[in-house]
Amino acid sequence: MTEPLADDFGREETGALSDDFGREVTGVRISLTDRCNFDCIYCHNEGLGDTRGPMEPEDDEMTADEVVRFLEVVEEYGVRKAKFTGGEPMLRGDLEEIVRRTPDSMETSLTTNGTFLPGRAEALREAGLERVNVSQDALDPEAFAEITKSGAYDRVLEGVDAALDAGLDPVKLNMVVFEHTAGYVEDMVYHVAENEGLQLQLIEYMPELTGRPEWSIDIQRVHDWLADIADRIEHREMHDRKRYFVNGGMIEIVDPVENEEFCANCGRVRVTHEGYLKGCLNRNDDLRPMGEMSREEIREAYEETVANRVPYYGEYLKKNGSGEYEINERYIEAPKSTTSD
């Protein structure tokens, strides 16, 4: 079979850039703000910044023009998916404008806590938003309040309904699985099975983000339980994910910790709210500035970011003899060509 042609940056005939490990980058994940109106105990941002409601971007946040310019540039490189995140991205009053101005070739999605979806879901759908993920870590209001430090449980449920009514279907519910939520997994599985239009994404807790490894649970136990009750199981190539179908509901597990295959098919890079590029969603030591965000500066930073992506973030952090996480210096300094296929 004839191999696809590539230029000096690994760009194949598809237009997408490939890193040194053969992974094409076809998606970007853009943080529009680090502000959040929740203060979730598992989140390393801890509810930073002004959270009074949707407003103009703050001084350290990319403007709508800068976000759109970035998207227009990476469209040239075959990027076809844009996910907007935060913090809480709906704290940005110009979110609808950003979605509307996103290149038509790109699929647009949003990760949110759902509190601002009532009253805005329809406008976002009309602007071109296609999918939405809503964070919901428990079905019990008291447990939800304990985890999120928020009394917005009912508002989140209204947001999910608003998204479904607007045609943002399916709505994925994001649930971080750790000591504080493990007891609610079963209820959430049957909740999505009983409610058409919902799917469940169980996200493995990453202790390196909070410094609380004692909150971790064995995610394999969740896999085993779902395998026992599932009517059908699918295996996705992306991130080596498994999908379990239970009574008509779909549950997917995202488990990057100590999973050597998770990153093998990753096709995304991330942009921070300040305008830095990251080659790995779970690292913060590889930030690359895009300067004043001219098109040429964006191109240069993007090409460098893709070229310097690492194969597996799980080797980047290792547990020491005391059970604490520390940086694996040998891994960071190792030549990329030494990794196996």
C-alpha positions in Angstrom: 0.0 0.0 0.0 1.3 3.4 -0.9 2.2 5.6 2.2 0.6 9.0 2.4 2.9 11.9 1.5 4.0 14.1 4.4 5.9 17.4 4.5 8.6 18.4 6.9 6.1 18.9 9.7 4.4 15.5 9.3 1.4 16.9 7.4 -0.3 14.2 5.4 -2.6 14.4 2.4 -5.5 14.8 4.9 -4.0 18.2 5.9 -3.5 17.1 9.5 -0.2 17.3 11.3 1.2 14.0 12.7 3.5 13.8 15.7 6.6 11.6 15.9 4.4 8.7 17.0 2.1 8.8 14.0 -0.9 10.4 15.7 -2.7 12.9 13.6 -4.1 15.9 15.4 -7.6 16.5 14.3 -9.1 18.2 17.4 -8.5 21.1 19.7 -9.8 21.7 23.3 -10.0 25.3 24.1 -10.4 26.7 27.6 -12.2 30.0 27.4 -11.8 30.9 31.1 -10.4 29.4 34.4 -13.3 31.0 36.3 -16.0 28.7 37.6 -19.1 29.1 39.7 -18.5 25.7 41.3 -15.7 24.7 43.7 -15.5 21.0 43.1 -13.2 19.2 45.6 -11.5 17.2 42.9 -10.7 20.2 40.7 -7.3 21.9 40.8 -8.7 25.3 39.8 -10.8 25.7 43.0 -13.5 28.0 41.7 -11.2 30.8 40.7 -12.2 34.3 39.7 -15.3 36.4 39.3 -18.3 34.1 38.9 -21.3 36.5 39.0 -22.5 35.4 35.6 -21.8 35.6 31.9 -19.7 38.7 31.1 -17.0 40.0 28.8 -13.7 38.2 28.8 -11.2 39.2 31.5 -7.8 40.7 30.7 -6.0 37.3 30.9 -8.5 35.5 28.7 -8.4 35.2 24.9 -10.8 37.4 23.1 -13.4 36.0 20.7 -11.3 37.4 17.8 -8.2 35.5 19.1 -10.1 32.2 19.6 -11.6 32.4 16.1 -8.3 33.4 14.5 -6.7 30.3 16.2 -9.4 28.1 14.9 -9.1 29.5 11.4 -5.4 28.8 11.4 -5.6 25.2 12.7 -8.4 24.5 10.2 -5.6 24.8 7.6 -3.9 21.8 9.4 -6.9 19.5 9.2 -8.4 20.2 12.6 -12.1 19.3 12.4 -13.2 19.2 16.0 -13.4 22.1 18.5 -14.4 21.5 22.2 -14.9 24.6 24.4 -14.2 24.2 28.1 -13.2 26.1 31.2 -13.4 26.6 34.1 -17.0 27.2 33.2 -17.1 28.3 29.6 -20.6 29.7 29.9 -19.3 32.4 32.1 -18.3 33.9 28.8 -21.0 36.2 27.5 -19.6 35.9 24.0 -19.7 32.1 23.9 -22.5 32.1 21.3 -20.5 34.5 19.1 -17.4 32.2 19.3 -19.5 29.1 18.4 -21.2 31.0 15.5 -17.8 32.1 14.1 -16.1 28.7 14.4 -15.3 27.4 10.9 -18.1 25.4 9.3 -15.8 22.4 8.8 -15.5 21.9 12.5 -17.7 19.9 14.8 -18.3 22.0 17.9 -19.0 20.7 21.5 -19.0 22.2 25.0 -18.2 20.9 28.5 -20.2 22.7 31.2 -21.6 22.3 34.6 -25.0 23.1 33.1 -26.1 26.0 35.3 -26.3 28.5 32.5 -27.9 26.2 29.9 -31.4 27.2 30.8 -32.1 30.2 28.6 -29.0 29.8 26.4 -29.1 26.2 25.1 -31.4 27.1 22.2 -29.2 30.1 21.2 -26.1 27.9 21.3 -27.7 25.3 19.1 -28.7 27.9 16.6 -25.2 29.3 16.7 -23.9 25.8 15.6 -23.2 23.9 18.8 -23.6 20.2 18.2 -23.0 18.4 21.5 -22.7 19.1 25.2 -21.1 17.4 28.2 -22.6 18.3 31.6 -20.8 17.6 34.8 -23.0 15.7 37.2 -21.3 13.7 40.0 -24.3 12.6 42.0 -28.1 12.3 41.8 -28.5 13.1 45.5 -28.7 16.9 46.1 -26.8 16.8 49.4 -24.0 14.7 47.9 -23.9 17.0 44.9 -23.5 20.0 47.2 -20.7 18.4 49.2 -18.7 17.6 46.0 -19.3 20.8 44.1 -19.6 23.2 47.0 -22.7 24.5 45.2 -26.4 24.4 45.8 -27.2 24.4 42.1 -28.4 20.7 41.8 -31.9 21.6 40.5 -30.4 24.2 38.1 -28.1 21.5 36.6 -31.0 19.2 36.0 -32.9 22.1 34.3 -29.8 22.6 32.2 -29.7 19.0 31.0 -33.4 19.3 30.1 -32.8 22.6 28.3 -30.0 21.0 26.2 -32.2 18.0 25.2 -35.1 20.3 24.3 -32.7 22.4 22.2 -31.7 19.3 20.2 -28.2 18.9 21.7 -28.8 15.1 21.7 -27.2 13.0 23.2 -26.2 14.9 26.4 -23.2 13.2 28.0 -23.1 13.4 31.8 -19.6 13.6 33.1 -19.0 11.9 36.5 -15.6 11.8 38.1 -15.2 8.4 39.9 -13.4 8.6 43.2 -14.0 7.9 46.9 -16.7 10.6 47.3 -18.7 9.5 44.2 -18.2 5.7 43.8 -21.3 5.0 45.8 -23.5 6.9 43.3 -22.2 5.2 40.1 -25.0 2.5 40.1 -27.8 5.1 40.4 -26.3 7.1 37.6 -26.0 4.1 35.3 -29.7 3.3 35.7 -30.5 7.0 35.4 -29.1 7.3 31.9 -30.7 4.0 31.0 -34.1 5.3 32.0 -33.8 8.7 30.3 -33.7 8.9 26.6 -31.0 11.2 25.2 -28.6 10.8 28.1 -25.2 9.0 28.1 -22.8 8.6 30.9 -19.0 9.2 30.9 -17.3 7.9 34.0 -13.9 9.7 34.3 -11.2 8.2 36.3 -10.0 10.4 39.1 -6.4 11.8 38.6 -4.8 12.3 42.0 -1.9 14.3 40.6 -4.3 17.2 40.0 -5.3 17.5 43.7 -2.6 15.8 45.6 -5.1 13.5 47.3 -4.2 10.0 46.2 -6.1 8.5 49.0 -9.3 9.4 47.2 -8.5 7.0 44.3 -10.5 3.9 43.7 -9.7 0.9 41.5 -11.4 1.8 38.2 -11.1 -1.8 37.1 -13.7 -2.8 39.6 -16.1 -0.4 37.8 -15.2 -2.1 34.5 -15.8 -5.5 35.9 -19.2 -4.6 37.4 -20.4 -3.0 34.1 -19.1 -6.0 32.1 -21.3 -8.3 34.3 -24.5 -6.3 33.8 -24.0 -5.0 30.2 -26.1 -6.2 27.4 -23.3 -5.3 24.9 -19.8 -4.0 25.1 -18.0 -1.9 22.4 -14.3 -1.1 22.3 -13.3 2.3 20.8 -10.0 2.8 19.2 -9.8 6.4 20.6 -8.0 6.3 23.9 -8.7 2.5 24.2 -12.1 3.3 25.7 -14.8 0.7 26.5 -18.5 1.4 26.1 -21.0 -0.6 28.1 -24.7 -0.7 27.1 -27.0 -1.4 30.0 -30.8 -1.5 29.5 -30.5 0.8 26.5 -28.2 3.3 28.3 -24.6 3.9 27.1 -21.8 4.2 29.7 -18.2 5.0 28.7 -15.2 4.9 30.9 -12.3 7.3 30.5 -9.3 5.9 32.4 -6.0 7.5 31.6 -4.1 6.7 34.8 -1.6 3.9 34.4 -3.2 3.0 31.1 -0.4 2.7 28.5 -2.8 2.5 25.6 -5.0 5.5 26.5 -2.8 8.0 24.7 -2.0 5.8 21.7 -4.7 7.3 19.6 -5.0 10.8 21.1 -5.6 13.3 18.3 -6.1 16.5 20.4 -4.1 19.4 21.7 -5.3 22.0 24.2 -5.3 25.8 24.4 -5.3 27.5 27.8 -7.5 30.5 28.4 -4.4 32.7 28.3 -3.5 31.5 24.9 -0.9 28.8 25.5 -0.7 25.6 23.6 -0.3 22.2 25.3 0.6 19.0 23.6 -1.1 16.9 26.4 -4.3 17.6 28.2 -2.9 16.3 31.5 0.4 18.1 31.6 1.4 21.7 32.4 5.1 21.6 31.8 4.9 21.8 28.0 3.1 25.2 27.6 3.9 27.1 24.4 2.9 30.8 24.0 1.4 32.1 20.7 2.8 35.6 21.3 0.4 38.3 20.1 -1.5 35.5 18.3 -0.8 36.6 14.8 -1.5 33.9 12.3 2.2 33.3 11.7 2.9 33.0 15.5 -0.1 30.6 15.8 1.2 28.5 13.0 4.7 28.3 14.5 3.6 27.5 18.0 1.1 24.9 16.7 3.6 23.1 14.6 6.1 23.0 17.5 3.5 21.7 19.9 2.5 18.8 17.6 6.1 18.0 16.9 6.9 17.8 20.6 4.0 15.7 21.8 4.8 12.9 24.2 3.6 9.3 23.8 2.1 8.6 27.3 1.4 11.0 30.1 1.2 8.1 32.6 4.9 7.7 32.6 5.3 11.4 33.3 4.1 11.0 36.9 5.1 8.0 39.0 4.4 7.0 42.6 7.5 7.0 44.8 8.1 4.7 47.8 5.8 6.8 49.9 2.9 6.5 47.5 3.3 10.2 46.4 3.4 11.3 42.8 6.6 12.7 41.4 7.9 13.7 38.0 9.7 11.0 36.0 12.7 13.1 34.9 14.1 10.3 32.8 11.0 10.0 30.8 10.8 13.7 30.1 14.4 13.8 28.9 14.3 10.6 26.9 14.5 10.9 23.1 11.0 10.4 21.6 12.3 7.9 19.0 13.0 5.3 21.8 9.3 4.5 22.4 8.0 1.3 20.9 5.1 1.1 18.4 
